[in-house]
Structures are given as structure tokens and as C-alpha cells.
Amino acid sequence: MALLRDSSGAPLDSVSVVRLAVLIGCLVTIAVAMILLPVSNILFSLFETARAMGAWGPPLIAAAYIPACLFLVPGMILALASGYLFGMAAGAIAAWLGSTVGAAAAFVAGRVLARELVVAGMASNPKRTATDRVIAEHGFKFTMLLRLTPLVPFNLLNYVLGMSGISLGQFVLGSWIGVIPVTLMYVYLGTVLKEIEETGGANLQIAGSQIAPVIFVLIAIIAITAFVWYSIKKILDEALPPPLDVAGKASRDELTAGSRRPRSKKSGA
């Protein structure tokens, strides 16, 4: 155990060592499962079962988000399937609620397994500690902003934010609101795929008219992504102290300006 140390050089305690071993074991298990298990066949069976269950199909898809988020299965697949199988309304509700619950499960897993290790790793780095504190203070904003863009991996973000100082309540609320635009887009694409299948590609004009809003949404996503990164950078820049060299330069400039001020003449008798 003495070989395992945090960033300050102190040995990790036994609890941290166990958590590190469990974390590595989970990562290896996920990697092996994704390679060896017939994931596509499992998903196909899931969708067929959901189709056959009728009104209970959407809750089944929603529940499937939990293992999907834990094992890093792209949620986009489930959202597309929700739109394809159940239509816009029922599919959107299933994907929206399911993705939020699944994200919370992965968040808790990341918090339990890795948060203490992250804290130990930041112990001797004031900048990282300050960044973690700012992220925790603005947890709802960070979560919601990062959820607005599909360019940030959904499942990976669950674990990363779980290892941060963000509270579970902030994460769930931010995810619940932030996933709405992307979820609606994927579910809508699922309904388009369903209509293309039903028409056999013979009525592509209808499908083409439905693709136009999707193109608009994609353009909007690019703009939203730029806004997200700008907003996050602004929050960090305003909350964190300036870098040491900048602060040092500012202090030197103040001293220089002070030394150049004319001295007042002493009044003599």
C-alpha cells in the first residue's frame, strides 16, 4: 500500500486503495463486456420486447437507460429507438426521464468510487482545488450547459461530474433540464426513420421535408456549443484568481507606478 501515494506524496489509506481497485475492476469489466458481449443483439431483443409490451414498452426503455449509462452504451441509440417505437410524445418522455435516471446512477457510481481519489490527487494543487470548488458552487449551471450540446459525451460526463464536487441535486436538476433539446432531436430522428421504413423510401419528399428541421437543429447545436464553452470559460475566469505570472506582473506594475509618483515637498520653517 505504501507504493500508492497521492499527489502530496502521502500513502493512500486502505479505503482509498480498495476504491481504486474497485474502480479499475469496473473499468476492466466494462471494457471486456463491450468487446465480448453481443451488445447489438441485446439491444435488438430489448427493442423487440418493448414493442411487444405495448403501453409498458416506454417504461422498459426508460429503465434500460440505467445499465446503458453505467456500461457506457450510447444513449442516442435508446432515444432513436424510443422515437421509432413509440412516436414523438411517448418516446420523448421515456428518453427524457430514462436518461436523467440513468445519468444519476452513473453519477453516484463515479462519486462513490472515485471522488475521494480525486480529492487526494488535488491535495497539493491549489489551482485544481479552486477549480473544483468553483465547479461545485456553480454545479447546476455547469451541468445544464454541458448537457445542451451533444458534442460532449453523455455517459462519460456522468462519471466526470460524479468525481467533481457538484451535488447530486444540482446534477439531476441540470441534467433534467439540459437534456431536453438533444433528446427531442434524437427522438424526432427516430420518428423520421420509422416513416421512411413505412413508406419503403418511395415518398422521400415527405422525409426530406422532415429532415429540414433536423439540419436547422444541427446548425443550432454548433451555435449552442460555442455558447456553452464561452459561458463556462467566463464563469471560471470570473471566479478563479489570475495566474501567478499575471498577478505578479500586476503587482510589479503597481509598485513601479508607485515609485514613479512625485514626492511631495516637505514644508520647511
Backbone as CSV, one residue per row, in Angstrom:
resi,resn,N_x,N_y,N_z,CA_x,CA_y,CA_z,C_x,C_y,C_z
1,MET,0.810,-1.202,0.000,0.000,0.000,0.000,0.853,1.266,0.000
2,ALA,2.084,1.138,0.551,2.942,2.312,0.618,3.359,2.791,-0.757
3,LEU,3.251,1.907,-1.758,3.618,2.302,-3.110,2.573,3.213,-3.731
4,LEU,1.352,3.200,-3.211,0.272,4.029,-3.734,0.200,5.308,-2.929
5,ARG,0.465,6.430,-3.581,0.520,7.705,-2.885,-0.312,8.744,-3.615
6,ASP,-0.758,9.773,-2.870,-1.475,10.864,-3.500,-0.486,11.887,-4.028
7,SER,-1.007,13.016,-4.519,-0.135,13.996,-5.160,0.836,14.651,-4.189
8,SER,0.539,14.626,-2.880,1.437,15.223,-1.896,2.519,14.258,-1.441
9,GLY,2.445,12.995,-1.922,3.442,12.012,-1.538,3.039,11.155,-0.370
10,ALA,1.914,11.452,0.265,1.455,10.656,1.398,0.806,9.367,0.892
11,PRO,1.016,8.261,1.603,0.408,6.995,1.160,-1.104,7.027,1.277
12,LEU,-1.782,6.373,0.328,-3.239,6.295,0.378,-3.671,5.378,1.509
13,ASP,-4.805,5.715,2.129,-5.313,4.843,3.170,-5.946,3.609,2.552
14,SER,-6.294,2.639,3.397,-6.794,1.353,2.908,-8.112,1.496,2.156
15,VAL,-8.975,2.446,2.605,-10.258,2.650,1.934,-10.032,3.162,0.508
16,SER,-9.108,4.104,0.355,-8.816,4.645,-0.973,-8.219,3.579,-1.879
17,VAL,-7.382,2.727,-1.321,-6.793,1.644,-2.119,-7.880,0.694,-2.605
18,VAL,-8.827,0.367,-1.716,-9.926,-0.524,-2.113,-10.765,0.127,-3.196
19,ARG,-11.061,1.418,-3.051,-11.848,2.118,-4.065,-11.118,2.149,-5.396
20,LEU,-9.812,2.370,-5.353,-9.033,2.373,-6.588,-9.073,1.008,-7.264
21,ALA,-8.961,-0.057,-6.459,-9.017,-1.409,-7.023,-10.390,-1.700,-7.623
22,VAL,-11.453,-1.275,-6.923,-12.812,-1.491,-7.444,-13.021,-0.693,-8.722
23,LEU,-12.513,0.544,-8.752,-12.654,1.380,-9.947,-11.960,0.745,-11.145
24,ILE,-10.743,0.280,-10.943,-10.021,-0.378,-12.038,-10.755,-1.635,-12.476
25,GLY,-11.273,-2.400,-11.499,-12.023,-3.605,-11.841,-13.270,-3.295,-12.646
26,CYS,-13.972,-2.212,-12.292,-15.172,-1.817,-13.038,-14.826,-1.408,-14.466
27,LEU,-13.758,-0.652,-14.615,-13.351,-0.225,-15.956,-12.980,-1.427,-16.826
28,VAL,-12.258,-2.371,-16.241,-11.891,-3.580,-16.992,-13.139,-4.384,-17.350
29,THR,-14.072,-4.488,-16.405,-15.314,-5.227,-16.661,-16.114,-4.601,-17.798
30,ILE,-16.214,-3.265,-17.780,-16.944,-2.573,-18.835,-16.286,-2.793,-20.185
31,ALA,-14.950,-2.688,-20.216,-14.232,-2.873,-21.477,-14.421,-4.290,-22.021
32,VAL,-14.299,-5.283,-21.143,-14.463,-6.681,-21.579,-15.897,-6.938,-22.029
33,ALA,-16.869,-6.388,-21.292,-18.274,-6.595,-21.651,-18.588,-5.992,-23.022
34,MET,-18.063,-4.794,-23.290,-18.331,-4.147,-24.576,-17.695,-4.904,-25.728
35,ILE,-16.586,-5.599,-25.443,-15.897,-6.347,-26.502,-16.533,-7.724,-26.724
36,LEU,-16.835,-8.423,-25.643,-17.255,-9.820,-25.746,-18.768,-9.994,-25.870
37,LEU,-19.535,-9.137,-25.203,-20.988,-9.325,-25.239,-21.566,-8.871,-26.578
38,PRO,-22.568,-9.575,-27.066,-23.240,-9.147,-28.313,-24.190,-7.982,-28.042
39,VAL,-23.625,-6.803,-27.883,-24.412,-5.641,-27.477,-25.539,-5.358,-28.469
40,SER,-25.228,-5.444,-29.763,-26.254,-5.159,-30.771,-27.417,-6.142,-30.676
41,ASN,-27.118,-7.409,-30.422,-28.191,-8.404,-30.290,-29.029,-8.150,-29.040
42,ILE,-28.352,-7.755,-27.953,-29.070,-7.459,-26.708,-30.015,-6.280,-26.915
43,LEU,-29.524,-5.242,-27.582,-30.366,-4.068,-27.833,-31.532,-4.417,-28.756
44,PHE,-31.272,-5.218,-29.771,-32.346,-5.611,-30.686,-33.430,-6.389,-29.936
45,SER,-33.027,-7.311,-29.054,-34.001,-8.065,-28.262,-34.782,-7.143,-27.331
46,LEU,-34.076,-6.156,-26.772,-34.742,-5.185,-25.895,-35.813,-4.418,-26.653
47,PHE,-35.495,-3.969,-27.848,-36.450,-3.181,-28.625,-37.639,-4.033,-29.065
48,GLU,-37.398,-5.264,-29.423,-38.497,-6.151,-29.804,-39.416,-6.422,-28.617
49,THR,-38.810,-6.604,-27.447,-39.613,-6.819,-26.243,-40.441,-5.590,-25.911
50,ALA,-39.822,-4.407,-26.029,-40.538,-3.161,-25.742,-41.692,-2.960,-26.714
51,ARG,-41.479,-3.311,-27.975,-42.550,-3.186,-28.963,-43.727,-4.090,-28.606
52,ALA,-43.414,-5.301,-28.139,-44.463,-6.268,-27.829,-45.203,-5.955,-26.524
53,MET,-44.599,-5.148,-25.663,-45.208,-4.865,-24.362,-46.254,-3.761,-24.417
54,GLY,-46.397,-3.106,-25.552,-47.422,-2.080,-25.682,-47.175,-0.889,-24.787
55,ALA,-48.143,-0.605,-23.898,-48.041,0.573,-23.044,-46.897,0.484,-22.045
56,TRP,-46.421,-0.728,-21.757,-45.304,-0.898,-20.838,-43.952,-0.799,-21.550
57,GLY,-43.980,-0.626,-22.855,-42.732,-0.513,-23.603,-41.911,0.713,-23.239
58,PRO,-42.528,1.921,-23.194,-41.744,3.109,-22.818,-41.085,3.011,-21.439
59,PRO,-41.793,2.526,-20.396,-41.093,2.370,-19.108,-39.907,1.409,-19.188
60,LEU,-40.024,0.361,-20.015,-38.910,-0.573,-20.160,-37.700,0.120,-20.777
61,ILE,-37.927,0.915,-21.816,-36.815,1.635,-22.445,-36.217,2.638,-21.458
62,ALA,-37.087,3.304,-20.693,-36.587,4.259,-19.699,-35.698,3.557,-18.669
63,ALA,-36.123,2.389,-18.201,-35.328,1.637,-17.229,-34.021,1.144,-17.829
64,ALA,-34.033,0.869,-19.131,-32.817,0.378,-19.791,-31.710,1.421,-19.817
65,TYR,-32.052,2.685,-19.611,-31.027,3.725,-19.567,-30.057,3.525,-18.403
66,ILE,-30.501,2.899,-17.322,-29.628,2.735,-16.156,-28.421,1.866,-16.490
67,PRO,-28.601,0.605,-16.949,-27.408,-0.161,-17.331,-26.687,0.436,-18.526
68,ALA,-27.418,1.084,-19.428,-26.767,1.689,-20.591,-25.802,2.788,-20.155
69,CYS,-26.219,3.635,-19.209,-25.333,4.697,-18.725,-24.164,4.129,-17.928
70,LEU,-24.420,3.109,-17.130,-23.351,2.522,-16.331,-22.303,1.842,-17.201
71,PHE,-22.738,1.214,-18.299,-21.819,0.481,-19.167,-21.454,1.265,-20.426
72,LEU,-21.722,2.564,-20.406,-21.276,3.474,-21.473,-21.859,3.145,-22.843
73,VAL,-23.065,2.585,-22.865,-23.767,2.372,-24.133,-24.367,3.718,-24.568
74,PRO,-24.126,4.165,-25.791,-24.616,5.489,-26.206,-26.119,5.634,-26.023
75,GLY,-26.520,6.665,-25.279,-27.934,6.908,-25.058,-28.673,7.304,-26.319
76,MET,-27.929,7.788,-27.314,-28.538,8.156,-28.586,-29.305,6.983,-29.197
77,ILE,-28.783,5.779,-29.022,-29.426,4.589,-29.586,-30.806,4.397,-28.958
78,LEU,-30.876,4.542,-27.633,-32.153,4.361,-26.948,-33.133,5.475,-27.302
79,ALA,-32.630,6.699,-27.463,-33.512,7.810,-27.825,-34.070,7.624,-29.234
80,LEU,-33.233,7.215,-30.161,-33.714,6.932,-31.516,-34.763,5.824,-31.497
81,ALA,-34.485,4.771,-30.720,-35.434,3.656,-30.628,-36.749,4.101,-30.006
82,SER,-36.685,5.009,-29.028,-37.909,5.497,-28.399,-38.802,6.203,-29.411
83,GLY,-38.205,7.056,-30.237,-38.984,7.730,-31.269,-39.503,6.765,-32.314
84,TYR,-38.671,5.805,-32.694,-39.046,4.825,-33.711,-40.202,3.952,-33.235
85,LEU,-40.145,3.514,-31.979,-41.130,2.555,-31.477,-42.413,3.205,-30.976
86,PHE,-42.305,4.366,-30.323,-43.454,4.905,-29.591,-43.928,6.262,-30.087
87,GLY,-43.255,6.843,-31.064,-43.675,8.150,-31.547,-43.063,9.277,-30.733
88,MET,-43.419,10.490,-31.106,-42.761,11.663,-30.537,-43.085,11.853,-29.057
89,ALA,-44.344,11.818,-28.678,-44.725,12.152,-27.303,-44.230,11.110,-26.302
90,ALA,-44.683,9.867,-26.479,-44.302,8.814,-25.539,-42.803,8.542,-25.593
91,GLY,-42.222,8.600,-26.789,-40.787,8.355,-26.928,-39.958,9.419,-26.234
92,ALA,-40.380,10.687,-26.354,-39.629,11.772,-25.726,-39.681,11.672,-24.204
93,ILE,-40.852,11.344,-23.661,-40.980,11.230,-22.204,-40.120,10.085,-21.683
94,ALA,-40.156,8.943,-22.380,-39.362,7.792,-21.953,-37.871,8.108,-21.993
95,ALA,-37.414,8.718,-23.083,-35.988,9.031,-23.216,-35.565,10.116,-22.230
96,TRP,-36.425,11.101,-22.016,-36.107,12.210,-21.108,-35.947,11.725,-19.670
97,LEU,-36.951,11.002,-19.185,-36.884,10.510,-17.811,-35.813,9.433,-17.657
98,GLY,-35.722,8.545,-18.637,-34.739,7.469,-18.554,-33.313,7.978,-18.547
99,SER,-33.019,8.958,-19.401,-31.654,9.480,-19.457,-31.286,10.189,-18.160
100,THR,-32.246,10.850,-17.525,-31.968,11.538,-16.265,-31.681,10.542,-15.145
101,VAL,-32.500,9.492,-15.058,-32.296,8.483,-14.018,-30.991,7.716,-14.260
102,GLY,-30.739,7.348,-15.519,-29.505,6.640,-15.832,-28.275,7.482,-15.548
103,ALA,-28.353,8.770,-15.869,-27.232,9.672,-15.593,-26.977,9.769,-14.094
104,ALA,-28.053,9.822,-13.301,-27.900,9.899,-11.846,-27.219,8.643,-11.303
105,ALA,-27.561,7.480,-11.861,-26.940,6.231,-11.412,-25.435,6.236,-11.680
106,ALA,-25.038,6.677,-12.880,-23.617,6.737,-13.205,-22.907,7.799,-12.374
107,PHE,-23.585,8.911,-12.103,-23.023,9.969,-11.264,-22.698,9.427,-9.872
108,VAL,-23.648,8.706,-9.284,-23.441,8.148,-7.949,-22.290,7.137,-7.970
109,ALA,-22.208,6.328,-9.025,-21.112,5.367,-9.126,-19.761,6.087,-9.178
110,GLY,-19.678,7.140,-9.981,-18.441,7.904,-10.043,-18.105,8.568,-8.719
111,ARG,-19.134,9.063,-8.008,-18.925,9.725,-6.720,-18.388,8.736,-5.690
112,VAL,-19.018,7.560,-5.608,-18.638,6.585,-4.581,-17.250,5.999,-4.862
113,LEU,-16.968,5.705,-6.122,-15.733,5.000,-6.449,-14.511,5.911,-6.589
114,ALA,-14.722,7.141,-7.039,-13.544,7.923,-7.422,-13.429,9.300,-6.785
115,ARG,-14.446,9.805,-6.135,-14.373,11.172,-5.601,-13.238,11.347,-4.607
116,GLU,-13.097,10.426,-3.671,-12.042,10.550,-2.675,-10.661,10.484,-3.308
117,LEU,-10.524,9.689,-4.351,-9.241,9.611,-5.052,-8.921,10.933,-5.733
118,VAL,-9.949,11.576,-6.304,-9.740,12.873,-6.944,-9.338,13.921,-5.917
119,VAL,-10.008,13.907,-4.771,-9.676,14.866,-3.713,-8.239,14.668,-3.242
120,ALA,-7.832,13.412,-3.077,-6.451,13.137,-2.673,-5.460,13.606,-3.727
121,GLY,-5.829,13.444,-5.007,-4.940,13.875,-6.078,-4.803,15.380,-6.182
122,MET,-5.812,16.121,-5.695,-5.780,17.583,-5.759,-5.186,18.219,-4.512
123,ALA,-4.829,17.401,-3.536,-4.463,17.934,-2.226,-3.336,18.959,-2.288
124,SER,-2.357,18.740,-3.135,-1.199,19.637,-3.197,-1.249,20.573,-4.399
125,ASN,-2.403,20.700,-5.030,-2.529,21.561,-6.205,-3.631,22.591,-5.968
126,PRO,-3.280,23.782,-5.497,-4.301,24.789,-5.167,-5.169,25.184,-6.356
127,LYS,-4.589,25.207,-7.552,-5.365,25.611,-8.727,-6.477,24.608,-9.014
128,ARG,-6.154,23.317,-8.961,-7.178,22.301,-9.205,-8.235,22.310,-8.101
129,THR,-7.787,22.525,-6.876,-8.734,22.587,-5.772,-9.696,23.761,-5.944
130,ALA,-9.153,24.904,-6.358,-10.001,26.080,-6.573,-10.969,25.857,-7.724
131,THR,-10.497,25.208,-8.791,-11.371,24.919,-9.931,-12.510,23.990,-9.515
132,ASP,-12.179,22.968,-8.734,-13.209,22.041,-8.255,-14.225,22.772,-7.386
133,ARG,-13.755,23.713,-6.567,-14.668,24.478,-5.714,-15.613,25.339,-6.546
134,VAL,-15.089,25.970,-7.586,-15.932,26.815,-8.446,-16.969,25.960,-9.174
135,ILE,-16.551,24.814,-9.678,-17.488,23.919,-10.369,-18.595,23.470,-9.417
136,ALA,-18.226,23.183,-8.169,-19.231,22.759,-7.188,-20.208,23.888,-6.875
137,GLU,-19.699,25.115,-6.763,-20.564,26.258,-6.451,-21.541,26.566,-7.584
138,HIS,-21.126,26.299,-8.822,-21.977,26.554,-9.992,-22.389,25.230,-10.636
139,GLY,-22.658,24.231,-9.799,-22.923,22.886,-10.307,-24.091,22.808,-11.271
140,PHE,-25.191,23.480,-10.939,-26.363,23.438,-11.807,-26.051,24.051,-13.171
141,LYS,-25.378,25.211,-13.182,-25.039,25.866,-14.446,-24.123,25.005,-15.295
142,PHE,-23.070,24.455,-14.681,-22.126,23.632,-15.432,-22.831,22.418,-16.034
143,THR,-23.638,21.744,-15.228,-24.319,20.542,-15.720,-25.268,20.872,-16.861
144,MET,-26.096,21.876,-16.677,-27.071,22.223,-17.704,-26.388,22.664,-18.997
145,LEU,-25.351,23.489,-18.883,-24.651,23.968,-20.079,-24.006,22.812,-20.841
146,LEU,-23.362,21.916,-20.127,-22.693,20.791,-20.794,-23.693,19.819,-21.402
147,ARG,-24.897,19.750,-20.848,-25.931,18.872,-21.404,-26.536,19.439,-22.690
148,LEU,-26.418,20.723,-22.892,-27.064,21.335,-24.054,-26.423,20.919,-25.375
149,THR,-25.169,20.491,-25.348,-24.500,20.128,-26.579,-24.257,18.618,-26.644
150,PRO,-24.604,17.972,-27.748,-24.345,16.532,-27.886,-22.882,16.225,-28.185
151,LEU,-22.057,17.256,-28.378,-20.643,17.035,-28.673,-19.867,16.617,-27.429
152,VAL,-20.454,16.818,-26.250,-19.852,16.328,-25.005,-20.417,14.936,-24.727
153,PRO,-19.578,13.904,-24.650,-20.078,12.526,-24.455,-20.961,12.417,-23.210
154,PHE,-22.198,12.000,-23.407,-23.188,11.970,-22.333,-22.755,11.056,-21.191
155,ASN,-22.412,9.815,-21.491,-22.100,8.845,-20.447,-20.800,9.174,-19.728
156,LEU,-19.809,9.622,-20.464,-18.538,9.981,-19.834,-18.714,11.169,-18.890
157,LEU,-19.556,12.116,-19.291,-19.796,13.293,-18.458,-20.431,12.914,-17.124
158,ASN,-21.279,11.886,-17.116,-21.898,11.443,-15.868,-20.841,11.077,-14.832
159,TYR,-19.855,10.310,-15.254,-18.804,9.876,-14.335,-17.884,11.036,-13.950
160,VAL,-17.549,11.886,-14.921,-16.646,13.003,-14.649,-17.255,13.960,-13.623
161,LEU,-18.528,14.308,-13.817,-19.178,15.204,-12.864,-19.400,14.521,-11.515
162,GLY,-19.551,13.208,-11.531,-19.648,12.476,-10.269,-18.371,12.559,-9.460
163,MET,-17.243,12.677,-10.132,-15.964,12.799,-9.436,-15.670,14.231,-9.004
164,SER,-16.494,15.180,-9.435,-16.315,16.579,-9.042,-17.055,16.844,-7.740
165,GLY,-17.050,18.117,-7.320,-17.722,18.476,-6.080,-19.182,18.839,-6.242
166,ILE,-19.735,18.686,-7.445,-21.136,19.013,-7.699,-22.048,18.097,-6.879
167,SER,-23.093,18.662,-6.298,-24.024,17.845,-5.517,-24.948,17.054,-6.446
168,LEU,-25.502,15.969,-5.921,-26.401,15.130,-6.708,-27.637,15.915,-7.137
169,GLY,-28.167,16.758,-6.256,-29.360,17.542,-6.597,-29.107,18.492,-7.751
170,GLN,-27.970,19.194,-7.724,-27.623,20.100,-8.817,-27.452,19.335,-10.115
171,PHE,-26.810,18.187,-10.033,-26.572,17.379,-11.236,-27.880,16.892,-11.841
172,VAL,-28.771,16.362,-11.018,-30.035,15.823,-11.534,-30.877,16.932,-12.153
173,LEU,-30.990,18.069,-11.467,-31.802,19.166,-11.994,-31.190,19.724,-13.281
174,GLY,-29.868,19.903,-13.301,-29.213,20.399,-14.507,-29.347,19.442,-15.674
175,SER,-29.235,18.145,-15.394,-29.389,17.147,-16.454,-30.834,17.087,-16.939
176,TRP,-31.759,17.125,-16.018,-33.190,17.021,-16.331,-33.615,18.114,-17.305
177,ILE,-33.090,19.313,-17.098,-33.431,20.430,-17.983,-32.535,20.439,-19.220
178,GLY,-31.261,20.194,-19.022,-30.307,20.336,-20.117,-30.439,19.323,-21.235
179,VAL,-30.950,18.120,-20.936,-31.018,17.088,-21.979,-32.234,17.257,-22.893
180,ILE,-33.137,18.168,-22.572,-34.378,18.268,-23.342,-34.132,18.509,-24.833
181,PRO,-33.327,19.511,-25.241,-33.172,19.763,-26.689,-32.582,18.583,-27.449
182,VAL,-31.508,17.997,-26.923,-30.859,16.885,-27.624,-31.771,15.662,-27.653
183,THR,-32.476,15.407,-26.562,-33.396,14.270,-26.517,-34.492,14.416,-27.566
184,LEU,-35.068,15.603,-27.667,-36.113,15.831,-28.665,-35.581,15.623,-30.082
185,MET,-34.351,16.040,-30.319,-33.779,15.872,-31.653,-33.633,14.389,-32.009
186,TYR,-33.085,13.597,-31.092,-32.882,12.172,-31.378,-34.213,11.436,-31.509
187,VAL,-35.158,11.750,-30.647,-36.466,11.092,-30.728,-37.143,11.442,-32.049
188,TYR,-37.046,12.694,-32.448,-37.631,13.107,-33.720,-36.985,12.370,-34.889
189,LEU,-35.677,12.209,-34.836,-34.996,11.430,-35.878,-35.511,9.994,-35.908
190,GLY,-35.819,9.445,-34.737,-36.379,8.093,-34.692,-37.725,8.013,-35.380
191,THR,-38.564,9.032,-35.221,-39.863,9.036,-35.911,-39.681,9.171,-37.417
192,VAL,-38.654,9.925,-37.839,-38.369,10.057,-39.275,-37.937,8.713,-39.853
193,LEU,-37.088,7.996,-39.140,-36.662,6.678,-39.608,-37.842,5.719,-39.716
194,LYS,-38.778,5.823,-38.783,-39.967,4.978,-38.830,-40.804,5.267,-40.070
195,GLU,-40.975,6.542,-40.388,-41.775,6.894,-41.554,-41.090,6.475,-42.843
196,ILE,-39.771,6.601,-42.882,-39.037,6.153,-44.074,-39.220,4.661,-44.269
197,GLU,-39.185,3.907,-43.175,-39.372,2.459,-43.287,-40.783,2.121,-43.750
198,GLU,-41.775,2.830,-43.216,-43.157,2.527,-43.578,-43.455,2.838,-45.036
199,THR,-42.821,3.877,-45.561,-43.056,4.230,-46.966,-42.130,3.471,-47.909
200,GLY,-41.162,2.750,-47.337,-40.244,1.993,-48.182,-39.348,2.884,-49.024
201,GLY,-39.189,4.142,-48.617,-38.360,5.068,-49.371,-39.040,5.603,-50.611
202,ALA,-40.310,5.241,-50.803,-40.999,5.679,-52.022,-41.438,7.134,-51.945
203,ASN,-41.626,7.637,-50.749,-42.096,9.013,-50.580,-41.020,9.829,-49.881
204,LEU,-39.898,9.996,-50.558,-38.768,10.686,-49.957,-39.008,12.172,-49.807
205,GLN,-39.999,12.732,-50.519,-40.276,14.159,-50.373,-40.759,14.469,-48.961
206,ILE,-41.590,13.583,-48.426,-42.069,13.780,-47.052,-40.904,13.688,-46.079
207,ALA,-40.046,12.674,-46.280,-38.899,12.516,-45.402,-37.968,13.712,-45.532
208,GLY,-37.812,14.198,-46.765,-36.944,15.349,-46.965,-37.456,16.578,-46.260
209,SER,-38.773,16.793,-46.258,-39.327,17.943,-45.551,-39.142,17.815,-44.050
210,GLN,-39.050,16.577,-43.555,-38.832,16.383,-42.135,-37.364,16.499,-41.752
211,ILE,-36.469,16.268,-42.715,-35.048,16.382,-42.432,-34.636,17.840,-42.282
212,ALA,-35.360,18.749,-42.960,-35.002,20.174,-42.906,-34.923,20.705,-41.487
213,PRO,-35.909,20.417,-40.608,-35.774,20.889,-39.225,-34.557,20.305,-38.513
214,VAL,-34.194,19.068,-38.874,-33.038,18.444,-38.240,-31.761,19.197,-38.611
215,ILE,-31.662,19.602,-39.897,-30.499,20.376,-40.327,-30.432,21.693,-39.554
216,PHE,-31.581,22.300,-39.385,-31.622,23.545,-38.604,-31.150,23.299,-37.179
217,VAL,-31.580,22.192,-36.591,-31.181,21.869,-35.225,-29.672,21.650,-35.137
218,LEU,-29.099,20.977,-36.138,-27.654,20.742,-36.145,-26.882,22.059,-36.184
219,ILE,-27.361,22.985,-36.990,-26.720,24.311,-37.030,-26.845,24.992,-35.674
220,ALA,-28.027,24.852,-35.063,-28.229,25.442,-33.740,-27.311,24.811,-32.707
221,ILE,-27.049,23.507,-32.851,-26.173,22.820,-31.894,-24.764,23.395,-31.944
222,ILE,-24.300,23.717,-33.147,-22.968,24.307,-33.269,-22.919,25.643,-32.531
223,ALA,-23.957,26.452,-32.723,-24.013,27.741,-32.025,-24.117,27.547,-30.518
224,ILE,-24.923,26.569,-30.094,-25.083,26.309,-28.663,-23.766,25.851,-28.055
225,THR,-23.029,25.007,-28.782,-21.747,24.524,-28.279,-20.782,25.680,-28.048
226,ALA,-20.721,26.604,-29.001,-19.858,27.774,-28.831,-20.295,28.595,-27.615
227,PHE,-21.599,28.738,-27.443,-22.124,29.478,-26.287,-21.775,28.779,-24.978
228,VAL,-21.858,27.448,-24.977,-21.560,26.674,-23.769,-20.119,26.893,-23.331
229,TRP,-19.188,26.735,-24.282,-17.776,26.885,-23.923,-17.468,28.316,-23.488
230,TYR,-18.081,29.289,-24.137,-17.869,30.685,-23.751,-18.390,30.928,-22.336
231,SER,-19.574,30.398,-22.036,-20.178,30.614,-20.723,-19.351,29.966,-19.616
232,ILE,-18.889,28.731,-19.856,-18.084,28.034,-18.852,-16.762,28.767,-18.626
233,LYS,-16.135,29.196,-19.704,-14.872,29.926,-19.570,-15.077,31.225,-18.802
234,LYS,-16.193,31.899,-19.051,-16.476,33.148,-18.363,-16.658,32.925,-16.867
235,ILE,-17.374,31.853,-16.504,-17.580,31.545,-15.089,-16.247,31.275,-14.400
236,LEU,-15.398,30.472,-15.041,-14.111,30.142,-14.445,-13.204,31.363,-14.354
237,ASP,-13.191,32.179,-15.407,-12.324,33.363,-15.410,-12.732,34.353,-14.319
238,GLU,-14.047,34.482,-14.090,-14.519,35.430,-13.082,-14.315,34.908,-11.663
239,ALA,-14.376,33.594,-11.489,-14.316,33.032,-10.137,-12.902,32.696,-9.679
240,LEU,-12.041,32.311,-10.624,-10.694,31.897,-10.250,-9.757,33.094,-10.208
241,PRO,-8.748,33.073,-9.340,-7.757,34.154,-9.323,-6.915,34.102,-10.583
242,PRO,-6.325,35.232,-10.988,-5.498,35.231,-12.189,-4.269,34.366,-11.991
243,PRO,-3.666,33.861,-13.087,-2.450,33.068,-12.958,-1.366,33.834,-12.220
244,LEU,-0.420,33.084,-11.665,0.610,33.689,-10.838,1.418,34.730,-11.591
245,ASP,1.771,34.424,-12.859,2.580,35.374,-13.611,1.815,36.659,-13.887
246,VAL,0.477,36.526,-14.131,-0.340,37.716,-14.362,-0.458,38.534,-13.086
247,ALA,-0.700,37.826,-11.962,-0.808,38.531,-10.696,0.505,39.207,-10.337
248,GLY,1.612,38.490,-10.574,2.914,39.052,-10.294,3.199,40.273,-11.136
249,LYS,2.824,40.203,-12.419,3.038,41.344,-13.301,2.218,42.540,-12.834
250,ALA,0.964,42.270,-12.406,0.119,43.359,-11.925,0.731,44.010,-10.693
251,SER,1.248,43.160,-9.789,1.849,43.711,-8.577,3.076,44.543,-8.918
252,ARG,3.907,44.058,-9.844,5.096,44.812,-10.235,4.725,46.133,-10.880
253,ASP,3.656,46.100,-11.688,3.223,47.346,-12.330,2.764,48.363,-11.295
254,GLU,2.058,47.881,-10.257,1.602,48.794,-9.215,2.772,49.387,-8.450
255,LEU,3.771,48.526,-8.171,4.940,49.028,-7.456,5.698,50.045,-8.288
256,THR,5.833,49.752,-9.598,6.539,50.665,-10.480,5.822,52.005,-10.566
257,ALA,4.477,51.921,-10.700,3.705,53.157,-10.770,3.837,53.956,-9.485
258,GLY,3.893,53.247,-8.345,4.021,53.935,-7.082,5.371,54.621,-6.927
259,SER,6.424,53.940,-7.449,7.759,54.521,-7.325,7.950,55.736,-8.212
260,ARG,7.114,55.834,-9.263,7.252,56.955,-10.181,6.439,58.177,-9.770
261,ARG,5.615,58.027,-8.729,4.818,59.161,-8.286,5.726,60.246,-7.701
262,PRO,5.483,61.496,-8.001,6.342,62.577,-7.464,6.163,62.679,-5.966
263,ARG,7.276,62.858,-5.291,7.232,63.002,-3.847,6.844,64.415,-3.481
264,SER,6.001,64.515,-2.494,5.570,65.845,-2.049,6.703,66.536,-1.292
265,LYS,6.889,67.811,-1.531,7.952,68.566,-0.869,7.579,68.830,0.580
266,LYS,8.571,68.636,1.417,8.322,68.894,2.834,8.363,70.400,3.097
267,SER,7.419,70.821,3.816,7.377,72.252,4.130,8.406,72.556,5.207
268,GLY,9.233,73.526,4.952,10.279,73.861,5.910,9.940,75.129,6.666
269,ALA,10.634,75.331,7.769,10.397,76.527,8.553,11.040,77.711,7.860
